[in-house]
């Protein structure tokens, strides 16, 4: 993974940070209960289980029942965090997420691990490329895709503070450190401007934030200066940050480890169309599933690298017609 992100130090996987933050929160708040669908060692909720076995429930391979149980815990005043692979908890549990969590607007926190195609060798059956779109379609849900271990820890704490359902997407591989430490000002619905630029804006989340920064550095060497926004929260979207990007830079590229349909790019495009239309390009998985392979190879094959972001920036500047400003 290092060669895709030159200049970055690899930190922990966001799933590791999730487990550590959840354990730490458990020490502070005895209303937290944790449920897992027989994947605690993979989702890292096992860290909570080791310290608080009386507040941990392994429900077995039955994600739908786990969601229903979480709704019951929340209705009784507990704060349930439930975890499984993203493709299992969102896809298999969707009806229950709709009726037992979203419809009654209960205080359930959902952690979907192994998001995107970077789980690599696990193959398409365990790579989640639709989860963000599905989670965004649930009324009242906050949907967040942190970019590194530090932001994930902040997001877990924000999820506890938030009253209502939250979906956090976790990743399997170690990822580049975007932040020096846990961002104290993190909050749902607010983007972070990581790099300045006036010629275009790259809006990214998750693993693609580091790729966007690499793209920024390479383009700057050519005299093209792009703004980089970390849009960790896909819903609610920071529409003011999007509006300013459109007004001030005149072109936008989105980058996400997800299908281009229904995810970050689609939500940004809705805001752009309503607030200030500008040319846009979208970096993400096209209308396909991925396959089994090394994470680096898959990210290259399916167009999720800094090189692909750079190409998208060039296209969007060409479409604008006046190049770099």
C-alpha positions in Angstrom: 0.0 0.0 0.0 3.0 2.3 0.6 3.8 2.8 -3.0 0.3 4.2 -3.8 0.8 6.9 -1.1 4.4 8.2 -1.3 5.3 10.6 1.5 2.8 9.1 3.9 3.4 7.0 7.0 1.0 4.1 7.3 -1.0 4.1 10.4 -3.4 1.5 11.8 -6.4 0.2 10.0 -9.6 2.2 10.8 -11.1 -1.0 12.1 -8.4 -1.2 14.7 -9.0 2.4 15.7 -12.7 1.7 16.0 -12.1 -1.2 18.4 -9.7 0.9 20.5 -12.0 3.9 20.6 -15.0 1.7 21.5 -13.2 0.1 24.4 -12.1 3.5 25.7 -15.6 4.8 25.5 -16.8 1.8 27.4 -14.6 2.8 30.3 -16.4 6.2 30.4 -20.0 5.2 29.7 -21.7 2.2 31.1 -24.8 2.7 28.9 -22.8 1.3 25.9 -23.5 -2.2 24.8 -21.8 -3.9 21.9 -23.2 -6.6 19.5 -21.3 -8.5 16.9 -22.3 -11.2 14.4 -19.5 -13.6 15.0 -16.8 -11.4 13.5 -15.5 -9.6 16.6 -11.9 -10.4 16.0 -12.1 -8.9 12.4 -14.2 -5.9 13.3 -12.1 -5.4 16.5 -15.1 -5.1 18.8 -13.3 -8.0 20.5 -11.3 -5.3 22.4 -14.5 -4.1 24.1 -15.6 -7.7 24.7 -12.3 -8.6 26.5 -12.8 -5.7 29.0 -16.6 -5.7 29.3 -17.9 -9.2 28.7 -21.1 -8.5 30.5 -22.0 -5.7 28.0 -20.9 -7.7 24.9 -23.2 -10.0 22.9 -22.1 -12.2 20.1 -25.3 -13.0 18.3 -23.8 -15.4 15.8 -24.2 -15.2 12.0 -27.5 -13.5 12.0 -27.1 -9.8 11.2 -30.8 -9.1 10.8 -31.5 -10.3 14.3 -28.6 -8.3 15.6 -30.1 -5.1 14.2 -33.5 -6.0 15.8 -31.8 -6.6 19.1 -30.0 -3.3 18.9 -33.3 -1.5 18.3 -34.6 -3.1 21.5 -31.5 -2.1 23.5 -31.9 1.5 22.2 -35.6 1.6 23.1 -34.6 0.7 26.6 -32.1 3.5 26.9 -28.9 1.8 26.1 -26.5 2.9 23.4 -25.8 -0.1 21.2 -22.8 -0.3 18.8 -23.3 -3.1 16.4 -20.6 -4.4 14.0 -20.1 -6.8 11.1 -18.6 -6.6 7.7 -20.3 -3.8 5.8 -21.7 -6.0 3.1 -23.4 -8.2 5.8 -24.7 -5.6 8.2 -26.1 -3.2 5.6 -27.2 -5.7 2.9 -28.5 -8.5 5.1 -29.8 -6.2 7.8 -31.3 -3.5 5.6 -35.0 -4.3 6.2 -34.4 -4.3 10.0 -32.3 -1.1 9.7 -35.2 0.4 8.0 -38.0 -0.7 10.3 -36.3 -1.3 13.7 -33.8 1.6 13.6 -34.5 4.3 11.0 -38.3 4.4 11.1 -38.5 4.8 15.0 -35.3 6.9 14.8 -33.5 4.9 17.5 -30.1 5.6 18.9 -28.2 2.7 17.2 -24.6 3.0 16.0 -23.7 0.7 13.1 -20.1 -0.2 12.2 -19.5 -1.7 8.8 -16.0 -3.2 8.5 -14.1 -4.2 5.4 -15.7 -1.5 3.4 -14.8 -0.9 -0.3 -12.6 -3.1 -2.4 -9.4 -2.8 -0.3 -10.2 -6.0 1.7 -8.6 -7.4 -1.5 -8.2 -11.2 -1.4 -11.6 -11.6 0.4 -13.2 -11.2 -3.0 -16.5 -9.6 -4.2 -18.7 -11.4 -1.7 -17.0 -9.6 1.2 -16.2 -6.3 -0.5 -18.8 -3.7 0.1 -19.3 -1.2 -2.7 -23.0 -0.3 -2.2 -23.1 0.3 1.6 -22.8 4.1 1.6 -25.6 4.5 -0.9 -27.8 2.2 1.0 -27.0 3.8 4.4 -27.7 7.3 2.9 -31.1 6.1 1.8 -32.2 5.5 5.4 -34.0 8.6 6.7 -32.3 10.1 9.8 -29.0 8.2 9.4 -25.7 9.9 9.7 -23.2 8.3 7.3 -19.4 8.7 7.9 -16.3 7.3 6.2 -13.2 8.4 8.2 -9.9 8.7 6.4 -7.4 7.4 9.0 -7.1 6.0 12.5 -7.2 9.5 14.2 -10.3 10.6 12.4 -12.0 7.2 13.1 -11.4 7.7 16.9 -13.0 11.1 16.7 -15.9 9.7 14.7 -16.6 7.0 17.2 -16.8 9.6 20.0 -19.0 11.8 17.8 -21.3 8.8 17.2 -21.8 8.3 20.9 -22.6 12.0 21.4 -25.1 12.0 18.5 -28.6 11.1 19.4 -29.9 9.1 16.5 -28.7 6.3 14.1 -25.1 6.5 12.7 -23.3 4.4 10.1 -19.5 4.3 10.3 -17.5 2.6 7.6 -14.3 0.8 8.7 -11.5 -0.5 6.6 -9.4 -3.6 6.7 -5.9 -2.5 5.6 -3.5 -0.2 7.3 -4.0 3.3 5.8 -1.9 6.5 5.5 -2.0 8.9 8.3 -3.8 12.0 7.1 -3.9 13.7 10.5 -1.2 14.1 13.2 -3.6 13.3 16.0 -7.3 12.9 16.8 -8.9 16.1 15.4 -10.5 17.9 18.3 -12.8 19.9 16.1 -14.3 16.9 14.3 -18.1 16.9 13.9 -20.6 15.2 11.6 -21.6 17.4 8.7 -18.4 19.5 8.5 -15.7 19.0 5.9 -12.0 19.5 6.6 -10.0 21.6 4.1 -6.6 19.9 4.0 -5.0 21.7 1.1 -5.6 25.0 -0.6 -6.1 25.6 -4.3 -8.0 27.9 -6.7 -8.0 25.9 -10.0 -10.3 23.0 -8.9 -11.4 21.1 -5.8 -11.0 17.4 -5.0 -13.6 16.1 -2.5 -12.7 12.7 -1.1 -13.3 10.4 1.9 -11.8 7.3 3.4 -8.7 5.8 1.7 -9.1 8.3 -1.2 -8.2 11.3 0.9 -4.6 10.4 1.0 -4.7 9.7 -2.8 -6.2 13.2 -3.2 -3.3 14.8 -1.3 -0.8 12.9 -3.5 -2.7 14.2 -6.5 -2.5 17.7 -5.1 1.2 17.6 -4.7 1.9 16.2 -8.2 -0.4 18.8 -9.9 1.2 21.6 -7.9 4.5 20.7 -9.6 2.8 21.5 -12.9 1.3 24.8 -11.7 -2.2 23.4 -11.2 -3.4 24.2 -7.6 -6.3 22.2 -6.3 -8.2 22.4 -3.1 -8.6 19.1 -1.1 -11.6 18.6 1.1 -12.0 15.6 3.4 -15.7 15.0 3.3 -15.8 12.3 5.9 -19.5 12.8 6.5 -21.5 11.8 3.4 -24.8 12.5 5.2 -25.4 15.2 6.3 -23.2 16.7 3.6 -21.3 20.0 4.3 -23.1 21.9 1.5 -21.5 25.2 2.4 -18.0 23.7 1.8 -19.3 22.3 -1.5 -20.8 25.7 -2.5 -17.6 27.5 -1.7 -15.6 25.0 -3.7 -17.8 25.5 -6.7 -17.8 29.3 -6.5 -14.2 29.7 -5.7 -12.5 27.0 -7.8 -15.0 26.5 -10.6 -14.6 22.7 -11.0 -15.0 19.6 -8.7 -13.7 16.1 -8.7 -15.0 13.5 -6.2 -13.1 10.4 -5.1 -14.4 7.5 -3.1 -13.9 3.8 -2.6 -17.4 3.0 -3.6 -19.6 2.8 -6.6 -19.9 6.1 -8.4 -23.7 5.6 -8.2 -25.3 6.8 -5.0 -22.3 7.6 -2.9 -20.3 10.7 -2.2 -20.1 11.9 -5.8 -23.8 11.6 -6.3 -24.5 13.6 -3.1 -22.0 16.3 -4.0 -23.5 16.5 -7.5 -27.0 17.1 -6.1 -25.6 20.0 -4.0 -23.7 21.5 -6.9 -26.7 21.3 -9.3 -28.8 23.2 -6.8 -26.3 25.7 -5.4 -23.8 26.5 -8.1 -23.4 24.3 -11.2 -19.8 23.7 -12.3 -18.1 20.9 -14.3 -17.6 17.7 -12.3 -15.8 14.4 -12.6 -16.2 11.3 -10.5 -13.5 8.8 -9.4 -14.9 5.6 -8.0 -15.9 2.1 -8.9 -17.9 2.1 -12.2 -20.9 -0.2 -12.7 -19.2 -3.3 -11.6 -18.0 -5.5 -8.7 -14.4 -6.0 -8.1 -12.5 -9.4 -7.8 -10.1 -11.1 -5.5 -6.6 -9.7 -5.5 -4.0 -7.7 -3.6 -5.5 -4.3 -2.5 -2.9 -2.3 -4.4 -3.6 -4.2 -7.6 -7.4 -3.8 -7.2 -7.2 -0.1 -6.5 -5.1 0.4 -9.7 -7.3 -1.9 -11.9 -10.6 -0.2 -10.8 -9.3 3.4 -11.0 -8.9 4.4 -7.4 -5.4 6.0 -7.3 -3.8 9.4 -7.3 -3.1 9.0 -11.1 -6.8 8.5 -11.8 -7.7 11.6 -9.7 -5.1 13.6 -11.6 -6.6 12.5 -14.9 -10.1 13.5 -13.7 -8.8 16.9 -12.7 -7.4 17.4 -16.2 -10.7 16.3 -17.8 -12.7 18.7 -15.6 -10.4 21.6 -16.4 -10.6 20.8 -20.1 -14.4 20.8 -19.8 -14.4 24.1 -18.1 -12.5 25.4 -21.1 -10.0 27.7 -19.6 -7.6 25.4 -17.8 -5.9 26.4 -14.6 -6.9 29.8 -13.3 
